[in-house]
Structures are given as structure tokens and as C-alpha cells.
Amino acid sequence: MTLLNARIGEKYIITCIETNDEELNNFLFTLGCYSGQEITLVSKISGNYVVSIKDGRYNIDTDLANAIVIS
């Protein structure tokens, strides 16, 4: 399941990042978004996803949310 299907307020573990775009993969890594990391969906507004990773909150778009596989 990807972050697109996540429920607001629930904690998930990132299983992997599914993308062939190395720049996108590196960007997500700099946010702390990598396999084994905990992620929480804070809100969904008009195709924008606010997520909490570690101690930070980030706004990501649908393409980024679709690349994050969670369990």
C-alpha cells in the first residue's frame, strides 16, 4: 500500500521507496523518508499530503506520496 491509501492520524512503517528517479529518491531520503522509518499522515488537502517523519512535518504532492510504500 502506498501513502495515497493511508488513513489520517495512523502511524505506518515505510517499507520502501518505489521510484526510478534518483533525484526524487535522494530528496525523500533528505527528509528522513527511507525503509524502516515511521511515518504518519497528518492531513490530505487538494492532492497535498502533510506527513510527520521523525520530528518534522512536510508537505508532499501526490507523486511523492505514491512512491512511498508503507505497511
N, CA, C and O atoms as a GROMACS GRO file, in nm:
protein
  284
    1MET      N    1   0.085  -0.116   0.000
    1MET     CA    2   0.000   0.000   0.000
    1MET      C    3   0.090   0.123   0.000
    1MET      O    4   0.195   0.124   0.063
    2THR      N    5   0.048   0.226  -0.070
    2THR     CA    6   0.126   0.349  -0.073
    2THR      C    7   0.065   0.451   0.022
    2THR      O    8  -0.043   0.430   0.078
    3LEU      N    9   0.133   0.560   0.041
    3LEU     CA   10   0.086   0.666   0.129
    3LEU      C   11  -0.047   0.726   0.080
    3LEU      O   12  -0.120   0.786   0.158
    4LEU      N   13  -0.078   0.710  -0.048
    4LEU     CA   14  -0.205   0.759  -0.101
    4LEU      C   15  -0.323   0.693  -0.031
    4LEU      O   16  -0.430   0.754  -0.019
    5ASN      N   17  -0.305   0.570   0.016
    5ASN     CA   18  -0.412   0.494   0.080
    5ASN      C   19  -0.409   0.500   0.232
    5ASN      O   20  -0.489   0.433   0.298
    6ALA      N   21  -0.319   0.577   0.288
    6ALA     CA   22  -0.304   0.585   0.433
    6ALA      C   23  -0.422   0.658   0.496
    6ALA      O   24  -0.488   0.740   0.432
    7ARG      N   25  -0.447   0.625   0.622
    7ARG     CA   26  -0.552   0.691   0.698
    7ARG      C   27  -0.488   0.801   0.784
    7ARG      O   28  -0.380   0.783   0.840
    8ILE      N   29  -0.557   0.912   0.792
    8ILE     CA   30  -0.507   1.026   0.868
    8ILE      C   31  -0.494   0.990   1.016
    8ILE      O   32  -0.585   0.934   1.077
    9GLY      N   33  -0.378   1.025   1.073
    9GLY     CA   34  -0.354   1.005   1.214
    9GLY      C   35  -0.292   0.871   1.252
    9GLY      O   36  -0.252   0.853   1.366
   10GLU      N   37  -0.284   0.777   1.157
   10GLU     CA   38  -0.226   0.646   1.187
   10GLU      C   39  -0.078   0.644   1.154
   10GLU      O   40  -0.032   0.708   1.059
   11LYS      N   41  -0.003   0.569   1.235
   11LYS     CA   42   0.141   0.554   1.214
   11LYS      C   43   0.166   0.433   1.125
   11LYS      O   44   0.102   0.328   1.141
   12TYR      N   45   0.260   0.448   1.033
   12TYR     CA   46   0.297   0.341   0.941
   12TYR      C   47   0.449   0.329   0.938
   12TYR      O   48   0.521   0.420   0.979
   13ILE      N   49   0.496   0.217   0.890
   13ILE     CA   50   0.638   0.196   0.868
   13ILE      C   51   0.662   0.198   0.717
   13ILE      O   52   0.591   0.133   0.641
   14ILE      N   53   0.762   0.274   0.675
   14ILE     CA   54   0.797   0.279   0.533
   14ILE      C   55   0.864   0.148   0.495
   14ILE      O   56   0.967   0.111   0.552
   15THR      N   57   0.807   0.079   0.398
   15THR     CA   58   0.861  -0.048   0.350
   15THR      C   59   0.970  -0.023   0.248
   15THR      O   60   1.077  -0.084   0.254
   16CYS      N   61   0.943   0.066   0.152
   16CYS     CA   62   1.042   0.101   0.050
   16CYS      C   63   0.995   0.225  -0.024
   16CYS      O   64   0.882   0.271  -0.007
   17ILE      N   65   1.084   0.278  -0.104
   17ILE     CA   66   1.053   0.390  -0.193
   17ILE      C   67   1.057   0.335  -0.334
   17ILE      O   68   1.162   0.289  -0.381
   18GLU      N   69   0.944   0.340  -0.403
   18GLU     CA   70   0.937   0.285  -0.539
   18GLU      C   71   0.944   0.397  -0.642
   18GLU      O   72   0.844   0.459  -0.676
   19THR      N   73   1.065   0.422  -0.689
   19THR     CA   74   1.084   0.521  -0.794
   19THR      C   75   1.214   0.491  -0.868
   19THR      O   76   1.310   0.440  -0.810
   20ASN      N   77   1.215   0.522  -0.995
   20ASN     CA   78   1.336   0.509  -1.075
   20ASN      C   79   1.409   0.644  -1.085
   20ASN      O   80   1.517   0.653  -1.143
   21ASP      N   81   1.349   0.746  -1.028
   21ASP     CA   82   1.404   0.881  -1.031
   21ASP      C   83   1.499   0.899  -0.912
   21ASP      O   84   1.455   0.910  -0.798
   22GLU      N   85   1.627   0.901  -0.939
   22GLU     CA   86   1.728   0.912  -0.833
   22GLU      C   87   1.717   1.044  -0.757
   22GLU      O   88   1.740   1.047  -0.636
   23GLU      N   89   1.682   1.151  -0.825
   23GLU     CA   90   1.666   1.281  -0.760
   23GLU      C   91   1.551   1.278  -0.659
   23GLU      O   92   1.563   1.331  -0.548
   24LEU      N   93   1.440   1.216  -0.698
   24LEU     CA   94   1.326   1.201  -0.608
   24LEU      C   95   1.363   1.115  -0.488
   24LEU      O   96   1.328   1.148  -0.375
   25ASN      N   97   1.432   1.006  -0.512
   25ASN     CA   98   1.476   0.917  -0.406
   25ASN      C   99   1.568   0.990  -0.307
   25ASN      O  100   1.553   0.976  -0.185
   26ASN      N  101   1.661   1.068  -0.358
   26ASN     CA  102   1.752   1.145  -0.273
   26ASN      C  103   1.678   1.252  -0.193
   26ASN      O  104   1.710   1.275  -0.076
   27PHE      N  105   1.580   1.317  -0.256
   27PHE     CA  106   1.503   1.418  -0.186
   27PHE      C  107   1.427   1.357  -0.068
   27PHE      O  108   1.428   1.412   0.042
   28LEU      N  109   1.362   1.245  -0.091
   28LEU     CA  110   1.289   1.178   0.017
   28LEU      C  111   1.383   1.134   0.128
   28LEU      O  112   1.349   1.141   0.246
   29PHE      N  113   1.501   1.089   0.091
   29PHE     CA  114   1.600   1.048   0.191
   29PHE      C  115   1.641   1.165   0.279
   29PHE      O  116   1.660   1.148   0.400
   30THR      N  117   1.656   1.283   0.220
   30THR     CA  118   1.694   1.400   0.299
   30THR      C  119   1.585   1.441   0.399
   30THR      O  120   1.614   1.504   0.501
   31LEU      N  121   1.460   1.404   0.370
   31LEU     CA  122   1.351   1.430   0.463
   31LEU      C  123   1.347   1.327   0.576
   31LEU      O  124   1.273   1.343   0.673
   32GLY      N  125   1.427   1.221   0.562
   32GLY     CA  126   1.424   1.113   0.661
   32GLY      C  127   1.328   1.003   0.621
   32GLY      O  128   1.292   0.918   0.703
   33CYS      N  129   1.289   1.004   0.497
   33CYS     CA  130   1.192   0.908   0.444
   33CYS      C  131   1.267   0.793   0.376
   33CYS      O  132   1.304   0.802   0.260
   34TYR      N  133   1.287   0.684   0.451
   34TYR     CA  134   1.358   0.568   0.398
   34TYR      C  135   1.304   0.442   0.466
   34TYR      O  136   1.232   0.451   0.565
   35SER      N  137   1.337   0.328   0.412
   35SER     CA  138   1.288   0.200   0.460
   35SER      C  139   1.311   0.182   0.609
   35SER      O  140   1.421   0.205   0.660
   36GLY      N  141   1.205   0.140   0.680
   36GLY     CA  142   1.214   0.116   0.823
   36GLY      C  143   1.176   0.235   0.909
   36GLY      O  144   1.160   0.221   1.030
   37GLN      N  145   1.162   0.352   0.849
   37GLN     CA  146   1.129   0.474   0.924
   37GLN      C  147   0.978   0.482   0.947
   37GLN      O  148   0.900   0.439   0.863
   38GLU      N  149   0.938   0.537   1.060
   38GLU     CA  150   0.796   0.558   1.090
   38GLU      C  151   0.747   0.686   1.024
   38GLU      O  152   0.819   0.786   1.022
   39ILE      N  153   0.624   0.682   0.971
   39ILE     CA  154   0.565   0.798   0.906
   39ILE      C  155   0.418   0.805   0.946
   39ILE      O  156   0.352   0.702   0.961
   40THR      N  157   0.368   0.927   0.964
   40THR     CA  158   0.228   0.948   1.000
   40THR      C  159   0.168   1.048   0.902
   40THR      O  160   0.227   1.153   0.876
   41LEU      N  161   0.051   1.015   0.848
   41LEU     CA  162  -0.020   1.108   0.762
   41LEU      C  163  -0.098   1.203   0.852
   41LEU      O  164  -0.186   1.160   0.926
   42VAL      N  165  -0.067   1.332   0.844
   42VAL     CA  166  -0.131   1.432   0.928
   42VAL      C  167  -0.259   1.484   0.863
   42VAL      O  168  -0.362   1.498   0.930
   43SER      N  169  -0.253   1.512   0.731
   43SER     CA  170  -0.372   1.558   0.660
   43SER      C  171  -0.356   1.542   0.509
   43SER      O  172  -0.245   1.530   0.458
   44LYS      N  173  -0.471   1.542   0.441
   44LYS     CA  174  -0.476   1.540   0.294
   44LYS      C  175  -0.563   1.658   0.253
   44LYS      O  176  -0.678   1.669   0.294
   45ILE      N  177  -0.506   1.747   0.170
   45ILE     CA  178  -0.581   1.862   0.122
   45ILE      C  179  -0.548   1.885  -0.024
   45ILE      O  180  -0.433   1.916  -0.058
   46SER      N  181  -0.646   1.871  -0.110
   46SER     CA  182  -0.633   1.900  -0.253
   46SER      C  183  -0.509   1.837  -0.318
   46SER      O  184  -0.436   1.906  -0.388
   47GLY      N  185  -0.486   1.710  -0.295
   47GLY     CA  186  -0.371   1.643  -0.356
   47GLY      C  187  -0.239   1.670  -0.288
   47GLY      O  188  -0.135   1.627  -0.336
   48ASN      N  189  -0.242   1.739  -0.176
   48ASN     CA  190  -0.122   1.762  -0.096
   48ASN      C  191  -0.133   1.681   0.032
   48ASN      O  192  -0.240   1.675   0.094
   49TYR      N  193  -0.024   1.620   0.071
   49TYR     CA  194  -0.020   1.534   0.188
   49TYR      C  195   0.078   1.592   0.289
   49TYR      O  196   0.194   1.615   0.258
   50VAL      N  197   0.030   1.615   0.410
   50VAL     CA  198   0.117   1.660   0.518
   50VAL      C  199   0.152   1.536   0.599
   50VAL      O  200   0.065   1.467   0.651
   51VAL      N  201   0.283   1.508   0.608
   51VAL     CA  202   0.329   1.390   0.679
   51VAL      C  203   0.423   1.431   0.791
   51VAL      O  204   0.489   1.535   0.786
   52SER      N  205   0.428   1.345   0.892
   52SER     CA  206   0.520   1.364   1.002
   52SER      C  207   0.623   1.253   0.996
   52SER      O  208   0.589   1.135   1.001
   53ILE      N  209   0.750   1.291   0.986
   53ILE     CA  210   0.862   1.198   0.984
   53ILE      C  211   0.960   1.245   1.090
   53ILE      O  212   1.005   1.360   1.087
   54LYS      N  213   0.994   1.157   1.182
   54LYS     CA  214   1.079   1.194   1.296
   54LYS      C  215   1.015   1.312   1.367
   54LYS      O  216   0.901   1.300   1.412
   55ASP      N  217   1.084   1.424   1.380
   55ASP     CA  218   1.030   1.540   1.449
   55ASP      C  219   0.984   1.650   1.354
   55ASP      O  220   0.958   1.762   1.397
   56GLY      N  221   0.975   1.619   1.225
   56GLY     CA  222   0.938   1.722   1.128
   56GLY      C  223   0.808   1.692   1.056
   56GLY      O  224   0.765   1.578   1.048
   57ARG      N  225   0.747   1.799   1.006
   57ARG     CA  226   0.626   1.787   0.923
   57ARG      C  227   0.659   1.840   0.785
   57ARG      O  228   0.721   1.945   0.770
   58TYR      N  229   0.614   1.766   0.684
   58TYR     CA  230   0.645   1.802   0.546
   58TYR      C  231   0.521   1.795   0.460
   58TYR      O  232   0.434   1.711   0.484
   59ASN      N  233   0.513   1.881   0.362
   59ASN     CA  234   0.406   1.882   0.265
   59ASN      C  235   0.459   1.819   0.137
   59ASN      O  236   0.555   1.868   0.079
   60ILE      N  237   0.397   1.709   0.093
   60ILE     CA  238   0.442   1.642  -0.029
   60ILE      C  239   0.324   1.630  -0.126
   60ILE      O  240   0.208   1.634  -0.085
   61ASP      N  241   0.355   1.616  -0.254
   61ASP     CA  242   0.250   1.605  -0.354
   61ASP      C  243   0.213   1.459  -0.379
   61ASP      O  244   0.270   1.368  -0.319
   62THR      N  245   0.119   1.438  -0.468
   62THR     CA  246   0.068   1.304  -0.498
   62THR      C  247   0.176   1.213  -0.553
   62THR      O  248   0.179   1.095  -0.518
   63ASP      N  249   0.265   1.262  -0.638
   63ASP     CA  250   0.371   1.181  -0.696
   63ASP      C  251   0.464   1.127  -0.587
   63ASP      O  252   0.502   1.010  -0.589
   64LEU      N  253   0.501   1.212  -0.493
   64LEU     CA  254   0.586   1.167  -0.382
   64LEU      C  255   0.513   1.068  -0.294
   64LEU      O  256   0.570   0.966  -0.253
   65ALA      N  257   0.386   1.096  -0.263
   65ALA     CA  258   0.307   1.006  -0.179
   65ALA      C  259   0.291   0.870  -0.243
   65ALA      O  260   0.290   0.768  -0.174
   66ASN      N  261   0.278   0.868  -0.374
   66ASN     CA  262   0.262   0.741  -0.446
   66ASN      C  263   0.390   0.658  -0.446
   66ASN      O  264   0.384   0.536  -0.459
   67ALA      N  265   0.504   0.721  -0.432
   67ALA     CA  266   0.632   0.650  -0.433
   67ALA      C  267   0.666   0.587  -0.297
   67ALA      O  268   0.753   0.501  -0.288
   68ILE      N  269   0.596   0.629  -0.192
   68ILE     CA  270   0.625   0.580  -0.056
   68ILE      C  271   0.535   0.460  -0.025
   68ILE      O  272   0.414   0.474  -0.011
   69VAL      N  273   0.596   0.343  -0.015
   69VAL     CA  274   0.523   0.219   0.016
   69VAL      C  275   0.528   0.198   0.166
   69VAL      O  276   0.636   0.200   0.226
   70ILE      N  277   0.411   0.176   0.227
   70ILE     CA  278   0.402   0.163   0.372
   70ILE      C  279   0.334   0.032   0.412
   70ILE      O  280   0.267  -0.033   0.332
   71SER      N  281   0.353  -0.003   0.538
   71SER     CA  282   0.281  -0.118   0.592
   71SER      C  283   0.235  -0.088   0.732
   71SER      O  284   0.172  -0.172   0.796
   0.00000   0.00000   0.00000
